[in-house]
Amino acid sequence: MEVFRIRGGSPLQGTVTVSGSKNAALPMFAATLLSKETSVLENVPDLSDVRFMAEILRHLGAEVERISPNVWRITPNSIDHRAPYELVRKMRASVCLLGPLVGRLRKAVIPLPGGCVIGQRPIDLHLKAIGKLGAKATIREGDVFVDGSDLKGGSMFLGGRQGSTVTGTANALMADALSPGLTRIESAACEPEILDLCRMLQGMGAHIEGIGSHILTVTGVEELSGCRHKVIPDRIEAGTYCIAAAMTDGKVKVQGARQEHLGAFADKMEQAGVELTAIDSDTILAKRSPKGLSSLEIITLPYPGFPTDLQAQACSLACMSPGLSILTERIYPNRFMHIPELLRMGADVSIEGSSAIVRGGATMSGAPVMASDLRASAALILAGLAAEGETWVQRIYHLDRGYDKFDEKLRNLGAQVERLPESSLPKTHSKSQS
């Protein structure tokens, strides 16, 4: 295992290029299974989750080759319907295999997926979606068994307690593409990652209307072809660098930050004293306002609302922002496991129900901290960059699931960040975390 050692106090300066979107790439890997032909995916981030998904596809029988650092070639000529437990358990996004396997093979066996422990994330809407297509799903001994022998078009509503389901919409689209007849999806997710998946499916020959709206109609076809598709930049990574620039009082050009993908994030950052200036359609200059940082009030919501995947990073920003900030988590109400670690660094935060109450403006100090999930990792690293002294971040394997070369990119911006073996951790710090 490895750790990060961070020496805070260095303003970030320069240009950073955002990698391809993890949340777009993973469903696209699954979507390649819809055709026997070869597909090529470009701008794929170098992440452990991507490598896990590639390995799952290999176990299913697909030929999977990484032909350059960010380009993958996948040929699923002959595939099995049963996904391997030992890999699926490590990654929640593997549930996206359900739609393409049922669509192409008319059957699937998928172990209930794993991933970050950030609260309950059931797959009931996924099963509801394929059930509306005539598939029959049962859960036995931790596996989902699906019989799709009577698959046909249908009508479905995918709204849930926390809003529209993104991966559920992706699964529905992939199963619908090869289901005879017309399918209507109401309350579909409209995140940029779903739009990108729709464009890929269209490139494979799928018939989809209503792209970008909450109502999608899909006319099933008998077969799909392979395609070549470039993954969109990762809006969560882009947002993370924007926050990092403001927290360190730096100035960073974020290449791959598309303003049309930022939604409520850009609006809330402006309120918080973070200036985001569009240089061109694909680049934003991020810096702290001359007036300084301000408190913020955030409610996480489905796109175009404020993303739950940027809530933890915004919480770190709020710790430095004078005044009282309130961050309410509507997607995953228990997603506050970064807060006890921020308290170790001098933050003043309390949790009331599904809200974090932040009394900001205090000077943060370096400390040994432990990441609990992917976005918490990023939040703690941002706090370390802005804090006085030295911060050690443990369990950074979470980070490698969703941030491509994060430490390298930060160093190129002037950050003092080192990736070290866990044995380098000072013994006093190790004891404090035991």
BATIVO-147473 format. One record per atom (N, C-alpha, C): residue in three letters; y, z, x. Coordinates in steps of 0.1 Angstrom, whole numbers, plus 5000, padded with zeros to 4 digits. Each point is the difference from the previous one (the first is absolute). Example, Ala and Ser with C-alpha at 12.3 -4.5 7.8 and 13.67 -1.06 7.14 Angstrom:
ALA494350785132 ALA501250004991 ALA501250005009 SER501149934996 SER501150005009 SER501150084992 
// end
This chain:
MET498850005008 MET501250004992 MET501350005009 GLU501049954994 GLU501349995007 GLU501150074993 VAL501150035007 VAL501150074995 VAL501349925004 PHE501150034994 PHE501349955004 PHE500850115006 ARG500649985011 ARG501150095005 ARG501349934999 ILE500950064993 ILE501349954997 ILE501150095006 ARG500949945007 ARG501250075005 ARG501249944992 GLY500550094991 GLY501149964991 GLY501349985006 GLY500949944993 GLY501449995004 GLY500549875005 SER499149905000 SER500449875005 SER500349904988 PRO501249964998 PRO500349904990 PRO499249875001 LEU499449954990 LEU499349885000 LEU501049885000 GLN499849915009 GLN500849885002 GLN499249885002 GLY500449894994 GLY499349875003 GLY499449934988 THR499049925002 THR499449924990 THR498550044999 VAL499550014988 VAL498650024997 VAL499549904990 THR498849955002 THR499449904991 THR498950074992 VAL500250004987 VAL499050064991 VAL498849914999 SER498850075000 SER498749935000 SER499749974985 GLY498949924998 GLY499649964987 GLY499650124992 SER500149994987 SER499850114991 SER498550044999 LYS499850125002 LYS498650064999 LYS499549984985 ASN500950044991 ASN499650014986 ASN499949864994 ALA500549905007 ALA499849864995 ALA498749945007 ALA499850035013 ALA498949945008 ALA498750054995 LEU499850134996 LEU498750054997 LEU499449934987 PRO500849994989 PRO499449934989 PRO499849855003 MET500849945009 MET499849865004 MET498649985007 PHE499750105009 PHE498749995006 PHE498950004990 ALA500150084989 ALA499150004990 ALA500049874992 ALA501249944998 ALA500149884992 ALA499349885007 THR499950015013 THR499349885006 THR498549994996 LEU499450114994 LEU498750004995 LEU499849914988 LEU501149974993 LEU499949924988 LEU499649855002 SER500049965013 SER499649865003 SER499050005011 LYS499149905000 LYS499149985011 LYS500649945012 GLU501249954998 GLU500749925011 GLU500850105009 THR500449955012 THR500750085010 THR501550024995 SER500450125002 SER501450034998 SER500650065013 VAL501349975003 VAL500750055012 VAL501250084995 LEU500050135005 LEU501250094997 LEU500850025012 GLU501349974999 GLU500950025011 GLU500950124998 ASN500750045011 ASN500950124999 ASN499350124995 VAL498750025004 VAL499250124996 VAL500350115010 PRO500450124995 PRO500350115010 PRO498750055007 ASP500250055012 ASP498950055008 ASP499950154996 LEU499150034991 LEU499850134994 LEU498650044999 SER499750135001 SER498650044998 SER499449974986 ASP500950004990 ASP499549974986 ASP499649854999 VAL500849915007 VAL499749865000 VAL498649985007 ARG499850075012 ARG498749985007 ARG498950064991 PHE500250114993 PHE499050054991 PHE499649894989 MET501149944994 MET499749904990 MET499349885006 ALA500349965012 ALA499349895006 ALA498650035002 GLU499750135004 GLU498650045002 GLU499250004987 ILE500750054989 ILE499349994987 ILE499649864996 LEU501049915002 LEU499749864997 LEU498849955008 ARG499950035013 ARG498949965008 ARG498750064994 HIS500050134996 HIS498850064994 HIS499649934988 LEU500949944992 LEU499749934988 LEU499549865003 GLY500149965013 GLY499449875003 GLY501049895004 ALA501350035000 ALA501149915003 ALA500149985016 GLU500349885004 GLU500449985014 GLU501550045002 VAL500250105008 VAL501450045002 VAL500450005014 GLU501149935003 GLU500449985014 GLU501550025002 ARG500450085009 ARG501450025004 ARG500349905010 ILE500749894996 ILE500249895010 ILE501350015008 SER500850104996 SER501250035009 SER500450144995 PRO500950075007 PRO500350144996 PRO500350024986 ASN500749914993 ASN500450024986 ASN499449894991 VAL499049935004 VAL499449894991 VAL498550024999 TRP499550004988 TRP498650024997 TRP499449884993 ARG498849965003 ARG499349904993 ARG498850054994 ILE499849984987 ILE498950064992 ILE499349894992 THR498749995002 THR499149914993 THR498950074993 PRO500250024987 PRO499050084992 PRO499049914993 ASN499349915007 ASN499149914994 ASN498950064992 SER499450105006 SER498950074993 SER500350155001 ILE500250074989 ILE500350145000 ILE499150084991 ASP499950135003 ASP499350104992 ASP500950074990 HIS499550064990 HIS500850064990 HIS500250155002 ARG499350065010 ARG500050145002 ARG500850035013 ALA501150084998 ALA500950045011 ALA499450135007 PRO500250015013 PRO499350115008 PRO500850134999 TYR499450114996 TYR500650134998 TYR500750055013 GLU499449985011 GLU500550065012 GLU501349955004 LEU500449884995 LEU501349945003 LEU501050024988 VAL499549984988 VAL500850014988 VAL500650144999 ARG499250105004 ARG500550144998 ARG501250035008 LYS500349925011 LYS501150025008 LYS501349944996 MET500049924989 MET501249934997 MET500149974985 ARG501050044993 ARG500149994986 ARG500249854996 ALA500649925008 ALA500349864997 ALA498749924998 SER498950055004 SER498749934999 SER499749994985 VAL500650074991 VAL499849984986 VAL500449864995 CYS500849935008 CYS500449874997 CYS498949905002 LEU498850045005 LEU498949915000 LEU499449984986 LEU500350094991 LEU499350004987 LEU500349874993 GLY501349964999 GLY500449884993 GLY499349875005 PRO500149975013 PRO499449885005 PRO498550005000 LEU499450115002 LEU498550004999 LEU499549974986 VAL500750074990 VAL499649974986 VAL500449864996 GLY501149955004 GLY500449874997 GLY499149895005 ARG499650015013 ARG499249905006 ARG498550024997 LEU499550125002 LEU498650034999 LEU499550054987 ARG501050044991 ARG499750064987 ARG499350135001 LYS500150075011 LYS499550135002 LYS500650065012 ALA499950145001 ALA500650075011 ALA499550145000 VAL499850065012 VAL499750145002 VAL501050055011 ILE500950084996 ILE501150055008 ILE499950155001 PRO499850075011 PRO500250145001 PRO501450044997 LEU500150124993 LEU501450054998 LEU500750015013 PRO501349955001 PRO500749995013 PRO500650125004 GLY500350005014 GLY500750115006 GLY501549975002 GLY500550045012 GLY501449985004 GLY500850135002 CYS501349994999 CYS500850125002 CYS499850104988 VAL500050135004 VAL499950104989 VAL501450044996 ILE500649934990 ILE501350024995 ILE500050034985 GLY498950044995 GLY499950034986 GLY499049904993 GLN499850034987 GLN499049924993 GLN500449864998 ARG499249905003 ARG500249864998 ARG498849944994 PRO499850024987 PRO498849954994 PRO500049854999 ILE498849944997 ILE499849864999 ILE499849964985 ASP500350094991 ASP499749974986 ASP500649874995 LEU501349975004 LEU500649884996 LEU499449875005 HIS499450025012 HIS499349885006 HIS498849974991 LEU499250114996 LEU498849984992 LEU500449954986 LYS501250054995 LYS500449954987 LYS500449855001 ALA500649965011 ALA500449865001 ALA498749914999 ILE499050035009 ILE498949915000 ILE499250024987 GLY500150114994 GLY499350024987 GLY500649914989 LYS501349985000 LYS500649914991 LYS499649855002 LEU499449975011 LEU499449875003 LEU498649994996 GLY499450104995 GLY498650004995 GLY499150065010 ALA500550055012 ALA499150075010 ALA499650144995 LYS498950045004 LYS499550144997 LYS499950085013 ALA500750115001 ALA500050085012 ALA499450144997 THR499250055009 THR499550135000 THR500150075013 ILE500250135001 ILE500150075012 ILE498850095002 ARG499249985010 ARG498850085003 ARG500050045015 GLU499950135002 GLU499850055014 GLU501149955009 GLY501250004995 GLY501149965009 GLY500349855001 ASP499249924994 ASP500249855000 ASP500449954987 VAL500849895000 VAL500449934988 VAL499149884999 PHE499249994989 PHE499249884998 PHE500649924989 VAL500249875003 VAL500649914990 VAL499249884997 ASP499749984987 ASP499349884996 ASP501049914993 GLY500349895006 GLY501049904995 GLY499449874995 SER498750014996 SER499349884996 SER500749934987 ASP500750084992 ASP500749954988 ASP501549985002 LEU500449985013 LEU501450005003 LEU500849894993 LYS501150034994 LYS500849904992 LYS501450055000 GLY501049914996 GLY501450044999 GLY500250114989 GLY501050075001 GLY500350114991 GLY501550045001 SER500350114993 SER501450055000 SER499950155005 MET500950045008 MET499950145006 MET501450055002 PHE500150134999 PHE501350085002 PHE499750095012 LEU500849995011 LEU499750075012 LEU501050115003 GLY500850054990 GLY500950115003 GLY499250135000 GLY500450095008 GLY499450135001 GLY501050115001 ARG499550125002 ARG500950125000 ARG501149995011 GLN499749945011 GLN500949985011 GLN500649865000 GLY499949924990 GLY500549874999 GLY498949905002 SER500349875003 SER499149895002 SER499250035013 THR498749964999 THR499250025012 THR500049875009 VAL500450025013 VAL500149885008 VAL498649945004 THR499250095005 THR498649955004 THR499249964987 GLY500350074989 GLY499349964988 GLY500449864995 THR501449975002 THR500449874997 THR499449895009 ALA499950045013 ALA499449915010 ALA498649974996 ASN499250104996 ASN498649984996 ASN499949924988 ALA500950024990 ALA499949924988 ALA500349855003 LEU501049985008 LEU500449865003 LEU498849935007 MET499350075009 MET499049935008 MET498849984991 ALA499650094991 ALA498949984991 ALA500449894990 ASP501250004995 ASP500549914990 ASP499949855004 ALA500349985013 ALA500149875006 ALA498849924998 LEU498850064999 LEU498749934998 LEU499450044987 SER500750064991 SER499550034987 SER500349894990 PRO499049944993 PRO500349904990 PRO501050044990 GLY500949914996 GLY501050024990 GLY501350065005 LEU500850054990 LEU501350045003 LEU500150165000 THR500650065010 THR500250145001 THR501450035000 ARG500450114993 ARG501450054999 ARG500050145006 ILE500850025010 ILE500250135006 ILE501350064996 GLU500150104992 GLU501250074997 GLU500250125008 SER501350045003 SER500450115009 SER499449985014 ALA500049875004 ALA499549975014 ALA501050065010 ALA499550045011 ALA500950045011 ALA500849875005 CYS501250025004 CYS500849895005 CYS500550025014 GLU499350085008 GLU500450035014 GLU500049875008 PRO500849995010 PRO500049875009 PRO498649975005 GLU499150105002 GLU498749985005 GLU499149934989 ILE500350034987 ILE499349934990 ILE500549854999 LEU501249985001 LEU500649865000 LEU499449925011 ASP499850075012 ASP499549925011 ASP498549974998 LEU499250094994 LEU498649984996 LEU500049884991 CYS500950004990 CYS500049894990 CYS500249865007 ARG500950005009 ARG500349885008 ARG498749955008 MET499350105006 MET498849975007 MET499049944990 LEU499850074989 LEU499049954990 LEU500349864995 GLN501349984998 GLN500449864996 GLN499749905011 GLY500150045012 GLY499749915011 GLY498549975001 MET499250094994 MET498549984999 MET499649924987 GLY501049974992 GLY499749934987 GLY500150084988 ALA500450125000 ALA500050084988 ALA501249964991 HIS499950024987 HIS501049974991 HIS500650134994 ILE501250035005 ILE500750134996 ILE501449974996 GLU500450064989 GLU501349984995 GLU500750144998 GLY501350005000 GLY500750134999 GLY500250085012 ILE499849945012 ILE500150075013 ILE501350065001 GLY500050135004 GLY501350075001 GLY500350094988 SER499349984989 SER500350074988 SER498950104997 HIS500150084990 HIS499050104996 HIS498949944991 ILE500149874997 ILE499049934992 ILE499549885007 LEU498750005004 LEU499449895007 LEU499049934991 THR499949875001 THR498949934993 THR499349925010 VAL498750014999 VAL499149935010 VAL499049924992 THR499949875004 THR499049914995 THR498949985010 GLY498850054997 GLY498950005009 GLY499649865004 VAL499649985012 VAL499449875005 VAL498650035005 GLU499249895002 GLU498650015003 GLU499950045015 GLU500849965009 GLU499950045014 GLU501449995006 LEU500150075011 LEU501350005008 LEU499749955014 SER501049955007 SER499949955013 SER500550105010 GLY499849975013 GLY500650095010 GLY501549965001 CYS500750085008 CYS501449985002 CYS500550055013 ARG501349975003 ARG500750055012 ARG501250074994 HIS500250135003 HIS501150084994 HIS500650095010 LYS501350025000 LYS500750095009 LYS500450124992 VAL499650125004 VAL500350134994 VAL501550035001 ILE500650054989 ILE501450045000 ILE500250125010 PRO501250025004 PRO500350125009 PRO499850134992 ASP499850115007 ASP499750134994 ASP501350074996 ARG500350014987 ARG501350064996 ARG500050155003 ILE498850075001 ILE500050145002 ILE500350025015 GLU499449925009 GLU500450015014 GLU501549975002 ALA500549904993 ALA501449975002 ALA500950124995 GLY499650064989 GLY500850124996 GLY499950115009 THR498950025007 THR499850115009 THR500949985012 TYR500149885005 TYR501049975012 TYR501450024995 CYS500349964988 CYS501450024995 CYS500450155000 ILE499150084995 ILE500250155000 ILE500150055014 ALA499149965009 ALA500050045014 ALA501349975007 ALA500649894997 ALA501349965006 ALA501150104996 ALA500050034987 ALA501050104995 ALA499850145005 MET498850045000 MET499750145004 MET500350025015 THR499949905008 THR500350025015 THR501549955003 ASP500749974989 ASP501449945002 ASP500049885009 GLY499049914998 GLY499949885008 GLY500549884992 LYS499649885005 LYS500349884994 LYS498949905002 VAL499249964990 VAL498849935002 VAL500049874991 LYS499849895006 LYS499749874992 LYS498550004996 VAL499850004987 VAL498650004996 VAL499649864995 GLN499349935008 GLN499649864997 GLN498750014991 GLY500049944988 GLY499050014991 GLY500350094988 ALA501250055000 ALA500550084989 ALA500649914990 ARG499349974990 ARG500549914989 ARG500750084989 GLN501349984999 GLN500850084991 GLN499449994985 GLU499549894996 GLU499449994987 GLU498850084998 HIS499450055011 HIS498850094999 HIS500350155000 LEU501250035003 LEU500450145002 LEU500350084987 GLY500549934990 GLY500250064987 GLY500850125000 ALA499550114994 ALA500850124999 ALA500250075013 PHE499149975010 PHE500250065013 PHE501449975006 ALA500449884999 ALA501349965006 ALA501150084993 ASP499950014987 ASP501050074992 ASP500150145004 LYS498950075001 LYS500050145004 LYS500450035014 MET499749905009 MET500550025014 MET501549995000 GLU500649914993 GLU501449994999 GLU500650134996 GLN499550064990 GLN500450134995 GLN499950115010 ALA499049995009 ALA499750105010 ALA500849985013 GLY500849905000 GLY500849975013 GLY499349925010 VAL499049924995 VAL499349915009 VAL500549864997 GLU500649935009 GLU500549874998 GLU499049895003 LEU499749924990 LEU499049895002 LEU500849874997 THR500249925011 THR500849884999 THR499149885003 ALA499949914990 ALA499249885001 ALA500749905010 ILE499349975011 ILE500449915010 ILE499649864996 ASP498849984995 ASP499549884994 ASP498950044990 SER499349904994 SER499050034990 SER498950085004 ASP499850025014 ASP498850075005 ASP500450115010 THR501350035001 THR500450105010 THR501150104994 ILE499850135002 ILE501050094996 ILE500450095012 LEU501350035001 LEU500550095010 LEU500150144993 ALA499350095006 ALA500050144995 ALA500750095009 LYS500950094994 LYS500850105008 LYS500550104991 ARG500450115006 ARG500650114992 ARG501549964997 SER500450044988 SER501449984995 SER500950085009 PRO501249945003 PRO501050085007 PRO500450134993 LYS499850014987 LYS500350124993 LYS498850105001 GLY499049965007 GLY498850095002 GLY499050004988 LEU499050085002 LEU498950004990 LEU500450094988 SER499449974988 SER500350074988 SER498750044994 SER500050104991 SER498850044993 SER499649884990 LEU498750014996 LEU499549894992 LEU499150064989 GLU499949934989 GLU499150034989 GLU499149884998 ILE498750025001 ILE499049904999 ILE498950034990 ILE499649904993 ILE498950014991 ILE499149885004 THR498850025004 THR499149895004 THR499449944987 LEU500149875000 LEU499549924988 LEU499449875005 PRO499249934991 PRO499549875004 PRO501249905003 TYR499749905008 TYR501049905003 TYR500649944988 PRO501449995000 PRO500950015012 PRO500650145002 GLY499350104994 GLY500550145003 GLY499750045014 PHE500450125003 PHE499950055014 PHE498550025003 PRO499649945011 PRO498550005003 PRO499550145004 THR498950044994 THR499450135004 THR499650005015 ASP499849885006 ASP499649995014 ASP501250025010 LEU501250024994 LEU501250035008 LEU500550144997 GLN499450074991 GLN500450134996 GLN500050105012 ALA499050005007 ALA499950105011 ALA501049975011 GLN500349885003 GLN501049965010 GLN501450044995 ALA500249974987 ALA501350044994 ALA500250155000 CYS498950084999 CYS500150145001 CYS500450055013 SER499649935011 SER500450035014 SER501549975001 LEU500549894994 LEU501449975000 LEU500850104993 ALA499550054988 ALA500750104992 ALA500250135008 CYS499050035009 CYS500150135008 CYS501250005009 MET500549885004 MET501149995008 MET501349974993 SER499949984987 SER501249964992 SER500650124994 PRO501350035002 PRO500650124994 PRO499950004985 GLY499950124994 GLY499950014986 GLY498650014995 LEU499950004987 LEU498750024993 LEU499549874995 SER498849975005 SER499349884996 SER498750034991 ILE499749924991 ILE498950024991 ILE499149875000 LEU498850025004 LEU499149885001 LEU498850034990 THR499949924990 THR499050024989 THR498949895002 GLU498850055000 GLU498949915002 GLU499349974987 ARG500149884994 ARG499549974987 ARG498649925002 ILE499749955012 ILE498849925001 ILE498950095004 TYR500250085011 TYR499050095005 TYR500650145001 PRO500050084989 PRO500850125000 PRO499750105011 ASN498849995006 ASN499750105011 ASN500249945014 ARG500849895001 ARG500249945012 ARG501150075009 PHE499850125003 PHE501050085007 PHE499450085012 MET498949955005 MET499350075010 MET500750005014 HIS501149915001 HIS500850005012 HIS501050115000 ILE500350074989 ILE501050104999 ILE499750125009 PRO498850064999 PRO499750115009 PRO500349975014 GLU499749885005 GLU500249965014 GLU501549995003 LEU500849954990 LEU501449995002 LEU500750145001 LEU499450094993 LEU500550145000 LEU499850055015 ARG499049975006 ARG499750045014 ARG501249955009 MET500649894996 MET501149945008 MET501450054996 GLY500050104991 GLY501350064996 GLY500649954987 ALA499249914993 ALA500549954987 ALA500150124990 ASP500849984990 ASP500150094989 ASP499649934987 VAL498850014997 VAL499449924988 VAL499150094992 SER500249994987 SER499150074991 SER499449904990 ILE498850034995 ILE499449914990 ILE500050064987 GLU500549934990 GLU500150054986 GLU499349894991 GLY498850034996 GLY499249904993 GLY499849875007 SER500549894995 SER499849875007 SER501349965008 SER500850105003 SER501349975007 SER500150085013 ALA500649945010 ALA500350075012 ALA501550035000 ILE500450125002 ILE501450045000 ILE500450025015 VAL500949925005 VAL500350005014 VAL501550045002 ARG500250115007 ARG501350055004 ARG500249955014 GLY500749895001 GLY500149925013 GLY501250045009 GLY500049945011 GLY501150025009 GLY499750095012 ALA498950075000 ALA499650095011 ALA499549925012 THR500250065011 THR499549935013 THR498550025000 MET499349885001 MET498550015002 MET499750025014 SER498950075002 SER499550025014 SER498649965002 GLY499649955011 GLY498749955003 GLY498950114998 ALA498849964996 ALA499050094998 ALA498649934999 PRO498950075002 PRO498749934998 PRO499849994985 VAL499649884996 VAL499849984985 VAL498749914999 MET499550004988 MET498849934997 MET500149914988 ALA499749885002 ALA500149904989 ALA498850014990 SER500349994987 SER499050024990 SER499649864994 ASP500949905001 ASP499749874994 ASP500949905007 LEU499949884996 LEU500749895007 LEU501550015000 ARG500650024988 ARG501550004999 ARG500550145005 ALA499350104999 ALA500450135006 ALA500149995015 SER499149925006 SER500049975015 SER501449945003 ALA500449904993 ALA501349945003 ALA501150094998 ALA500050084990 ALA501150104997 ALA500150105011 LEU498950055005 LEU500150105011 LEU500549935013 ILE499649885003 ILE500549935012 ILE501549984999 LEU500549964988 LEU501449984998 LEU500750135002 ALA499550114995 ALA500650135002 ALA500050035015 GLY499049975007 GLY499950035014 GLY501049925008 LEU500349874996 LEU501049925007 LEU501450064999 ALA500250064988 ALA501450064998 ALA500150145004 ALA498950075003 ALA500150145003 ALA500450035014 GLU500450125003 GLU500250055013 GLU498750045007 GLY499849965012 GLY498950045007 GLY498849914998 GLU498850065001 GLU498749925001 GLU499150034988 THR499649894994 THR499150014989 THR498649945003 TRP498950074997 TRP498749945001 TRP499449984987 VAL499649874997 VAL499549974987 VAL498549975002 GLN499250084993 GLN498549995000 GLN499549924989 ARG498749955001 ARG499449924990 ARG500749874997 ILE500449945010 ILE500749874999 ILE499149884996 TYR498750034999 TYR499149894995 TYR500449964986 HIS500650094992 HIS500649974987 HIS501049885002 LEU500950025010 LEU501149915002 LEU499449865003 ASP498949995008 ASP499549875004 ASP499449924988 ARG499850074989 ARG499649934988 ARG501049914994 GLY501350035002 GLY501149924993 GLY501249965008 TYR500150045013 TYR501149965008 TYR499549935013 ASP500349875001 ASP499649925011 ASP500950035013 LYS499350055010 LYS500750035013 LYS501350084998 PHE499950104992 PHE501250084997 PHE500750065012 ASP499250065009 ASP500550075012 ASP500649895009 GLU499449895002 GLU500549895008 GLU501349954995 LYS500149984987 LYS501349954994 LYS501150105002 LEU499750134998 LEU501050105001 LEU500550015015 ARG499149995009 ARG500450005014 ARG500949885004 ASN499749894994 ASN500949885002 ASN501450024994 LEU500150104991 LEU501350034995 LEU500750125007 GLY499350055010 GLY500650105008 GLY499550144997 ALA499050014991 ALA499450134997 ALA499250055012 GLN499950135001 GLN499250075010 GLN498750044993 VAL499049914999 VAL498850034993 VAL498849965009 GLU499150095001 GLU498849975008 GLU498750024992 ARG499149925001 ARG498650024994 ARG499150055011 LEU499550124998 LEU499350075010 LEU498650054994 PRO499050025009 PRO498850064995 PRO500250144995 GLU499250054991 GLU500250134994 GLU499950115010 SER499349975011 SER499950105011 SER501350035006 SER501049914998 SER501350035006 SER500950104993 LEU499550034987 LEU500850104992 LEU500050135007 PRO501250065001 PRO500050135006 PRO499250104993 LYS499350095007 LYS499150094994 LYS500650094990 THR501350045002 THR500750084991 THR500149934986 HIS500249875001 HIS500249924988 HIS498649994993 SER499049985007 SER498749994994 SER499650124993 LYS500350125006 LYS499750134993 LYS500850014987 SER501349965001 SER500850014988 SER499549924988 GLN499249905002 GLN499549924990 GLN498650034995 SER499450105007 SER498650034997 SER499950094988 
// end
